[in-house]
Amino acid sequence: MQELGNAINDSLSESDRIAEAIGEIKRAGYDVFLVLEATIGFNRREDEEEAEEAGEPAEETEEPKRTFGTTGKIKFTTQDHRFLRALKIAVDDENR
């Protein structure tokens, strides 16, 4: 998983296209903060899936339901608030 993260970071760092776009923004007088969030999920394969990939028939099983949760709290910086206000998005002051 760490190796995948490093590979993605290296790809972005070495991209001439990204470097050019950031350079244009800086030349226009802005500081650039690039934050990308990636969600990478993986599950260990079940024996049936491995058998199916090997060409053997697998028993049919129902896929388990997946659920996602959240803590419900997020911290915004002053810049985050300015950006959201510029987009006309209201944010509760209690999150500051």
C-alpha positions in Angstrom: 0.0 0.0 0.0 2.8 2.4 0.9 4.6 1.6 -2.4 1.4 2.5 -4.3 1.2 5.8 -2.5 4.8 6.5 -3.3 4.3 5.7 -6.9 1.3 8.1 -7.2 3.3 10.8 -5.4 6.2 10.3 -7.8 4.0 10.4 -10.8 2.4 13.7 -9.7 5.8 15.2 -8.8 7.4 14.4 -12.1 4.4 15.5 -14.3 5.5 18.4 -16.6 1.8 19.2 -17.2 1.2 19.7 -13.4 4.4 21.7 -13.1 3.4 24.0 -15.9 -0.1 24.6 -14.4 1.4 25.4 -11.0 3.9 27.7 -12.6 1.1 29.6 -14.4 -0.7 30.0 -11.1 2.4 31.3 -9.3 3.2 33.7 -12.2 -0.3 35.1 -11.7 0.7 36.0 -8.1 -0.8 33.2 -6.2 0.7 30.7 -3.7 -0.2 27.1 -4.6 -1.3 24.4 -2.2 -2.0 21.1 -3.8 -3.7 18.6 -1.7 -5.1 15.4 -3.3 -7.0 12.8 -1.4 -7.1 9.2 -2.7 -9.1 6.4 -1.2 -7.5 3.1 -2.0 -9.4 0.0 -0.9 -8.5 -3.7 -1.1 -9.9 -7.0 0.1 -8.2 -10.3 0.3 -9.5 -12.6 -2.3 -11.8 -15.4 -1.3 -11.0 -19.0 -2.2 -13.9 -19.0 -4.7 -12.6 -16.0 -6.5 -9.1 -17.5 -6.8 -10.6 -20.8 -8.1 -12.7 -18.8 -10.6 -9.6 -17.0 -11.8 -7.8 -20.3 -12.2 -10.6 -21.5 -14.5 -12.4 -23.7 -11.9 -16.1 -23.2 -11.3 -16.9 -21.4 -8.0 -20.0 -21.7 -5.8 -22.3 -18.7 -6.0 -22.3 -16.7 -2.9 -24.0 -13.4 -2.1 -21.7 -10.4 -1.8 -21.8 -9.0 1.7 -23.2 -5.5 2.1 -20.6 -2.8 2.7 -21.2 0.0 5.1 -19.3 3.3 5.6 -19.1 5.5 8.6 -17.9 8.9 9.5 -16.9 10.7 12.6 -19.0 13.7 11.6 -16.3 16.3 12.5 -14.1 18.2 10.2 -11.6 21.0 10.9 -11.4 23.9 8.5 -8.5 26.4 8.2 -9.2 30.1 7.7 -8.3 29.5 4.0 -10.9 26.8 3.8 -13.5 29.1 5.1 -12.6 31.9 2.6 -12.7 29.4 -0.2 -16.0 28.0 0.7 -17.5 31.5 1.2 -16.2 32.4 -2.3 -18.2 29.5 -3.6 -21.2 30.7 -1.6 -21.1 27.7 0.7 -22.1 28.3 4.3 -20.2 26.6 7.1 -21.2 26.4 10.7 -19.0 28.5 12.9 -18.8 25.8 15.5 -16.5 23.8 13.2 -13.7 26.4 13.5 
